[in-house]
Amino acid sequence: MIRAVVFDLWNTLVHSRQGDPFRHLLALLSEEQKALYPDLRREAMDRPHPDARTFLAGWMDRLSLSGTQILAMAEVFQTAADDAEWFPEAEEAVAATRKLARVGLLSNTQSFDMEFLERLGLERALPTRCLSALTGHLKPDFEAYEVMRRRLGLFPGEIAMVGDSWRDDVTGALAAGWTAIWVNRAGNPRPPCDPDAELVEIPDLSLVPEVIGRLQAGARCPTCLG
């Protein structure tokens, strides 16, 4: 019985009209600096930082960042926050899902430039939230899912994860014993997986309430859409 539905944030509920800010950061680095980009990206999301400039200043020596680069990179984060908006169907889908189950937010994201959560009403819509920068755990790590499970006070089999990332949201959720609902807006081929996995694939969030309703009624995941 699904009693809670947990949503991913970026590229599931919301998107930045200018695209993924981390890709823009990468474009601002020299070829030599790009070697440490994966570490920079992870550190942005696995611990709290007061603001983007403070975070980037901590990398000034390691990456030999110039002051101009730091300002430009900080602007990337702010622009992404300013441009953030719901996907067209997302807000209504969350509201409808709340009538069926508890809802939450589980996101790999930084702690700064997140004011858009309040601006878009996400804080009200999703009262239980786990942001990786505040918990110290990133999806698909088991502990990221376990932190959310403990906050919900539910068993793994009572929770569904809704997200766009196969690696972070699908494989992570399944490994944690949750049901996974993969939002495949681009129609990408499904990677190999266990045919009996508790997994549903949908083209957008408008189908989430229907999926949850059918799962609660006892339908098995691979066939719950018909």
N, C-alpha and C positions, 0 to 999 in steps of 0.2 A: 504494500500500500504506500503510494507516494504521499508524503505529508509535507514535504518542503521542496521547492524548486529554486535552485541557485543559478544565477545568471553571471556569465562573463561580462566584462564592461566593453573594452575597446573592440570594435568591429563586430560586436554582437548586439549590444544595446545602442551604443553611440559610435560615431566616427568623426574624424576631423576632415573637413572639406579639402584640406591641403594634403591629406595623406598621413601616413605613419610618421610621427616626429622623429623617431629614432633613425629612420632612413635618411631624413634630412640632416641629422647630426653626422651620420657617416659621410655624407657628401661634403661636409665642411672640414674633414680631416685629410691630411696628406697620406700618401701611401704608407709611409713609415708609421704614422700614428694609428692607422687602421688595424695594425696587428693587435693592439690592446683594446680595440673597440668592444669585443664581447665582454671583457671584464668591466669596462665602463658602463655598459648597458645593464649588466647584472647588478652592479653596485648601486645604480640609480634606483633599482626596484627592490633591493633586499634589505634596506635599512633607511631610516628616516633622515631627511635633510631639510633644513629650514627653508631653503629656496634654491633655485637653479644655479645662481651665481656662486653660492657657497659650495654646492656640490661640485661644480666644475672647477672652482679654484683649488679644490683638493686634488685635482688631477693635473694641475698646471705643470708641476715638475715631472710627473711620470710620463706625460704626453708631450711635454715641451709646448704647451698651449700658449698662444699669444693672447694678449688682452682683447684684441679684435675677435679672435676665435671664440673666446668665452662669452663676449657680448652677443655674437651672432648665434651661438648655440643656446644661450639662455632665451633669446628671442624665439627660437624654434619651439621651445616648450610653451611659452606664453601664447604664441600664435595657435598652437594646437588646442590649448584650453579655450581660447576665445572662439575658435571655429567649431568646437565640439557641439554636436547636435544629435538628437535621437534619430535612429532609422525611422522611416515613415510609419511603420506598423508597430514599433517597439513599445511605446508608452501604453497604447491600448492593450497590447498583448500582456504586459506585466499586470495591468489593472484587472484584466479578466482572469489571469492566473491566480491573483491574490484571493479571488473568490473561491478557489478550489484548494489552495494550499498556502503554507507560509512561503515567503520569498526572501531571497538573500542575494548578495553580491560577492563574488570571489574573483579578484582581479590581480594580475601581475602589472603593477603600476607604481609610479613614484609617489612621494608624499607631498610634493610641492605642485603649484599650479593646478590644483584640483578643485578650485572654487566652482567650476561648472557643475559639480555634483549638486550643489544647492541651487544654482541658477536653473538647471533643467528639472529640478524636482526629484532627482534620483535619491536623495537622502530620505525624503518622505516615502517614496515608492518602495524602496528597498531598505527597511530598517536594520537588518542584520548584515553587516558588511565586514569583509576581511580583505584588506589591501596588503599586498606583499611587503611593501615598504614598512608597514607598521607591525606585521607579524614576523617578518624575517624569513618567510617561506614562500617559494615560488612554485606555481604549477609547472610541471606535472608531479612535483615531489609529493609523496604520500602525506607528509606533515601539513602541507598547505590545505589539503582536504580534511585532514583530521582536526585542525584548528576550527574550521567551519562546522564540522560535524558536532564537535563538543559545544560550540556556541548554540547550535540548534537543539542540542540535547536529544538527538535522534539516533537510530541505528542506521548503518550505511544503506541498507536496502530500502530505507524510507525517503531517500533523497535522490533527486535528479539534477544533473548538471547540464546547463544549456550554454553552448559556446561554439565559436567558429573555428577554433584551432584543434586540428586532429591530435597533435602531440599534447598540448597543454590541457585541453578540455575533454577530449574523448578518452585517450589512453590513460590520462591521470585519473579521471572519474571511474573508469572501469577497474583500474587497479585498486582503487579505494573501496570498491564494492558498491558504487553508486550506479544508477542508470545514467546513460549518456545520451544527450540529444544534440546531434551535430547540425549546426546551422551552415549549410553549404550553399551560400548565395551564388557562388560562381559556377556551380555544377561540376566541381572537380571530381575525378574518379575516386571512388572510395578505396583507401589503402587496404591491404589485406588485414583481416581480423577474424576472430572466432565467429562463425555464423550463428552461434547461440548466445552471443554477447547481448547484454541488456542495452541495446543501441537503437536509436531512431534517427533517421536522416530527414531533415526538412529544408525547404528552400528559403524560408524566412521565418520570423517569429510569430507570424499570424496564426500558425498551426499549433503553437505551444499549448494553449488551453485545451484544444481538442485532444492532443496527444496525452496530456496529463489526465483528462477525464477518462479516456479509454484505458490508460494504465491503472487508474484507480478502480475501474470496473472489472479489471482482471485480464485485460488483453496482454499478450506477450509482445515485447518490443518489436521483433522483426516483422510483425504483421499488424501492428496496431493502427496503421493508416489504411487498412483495407485489404 
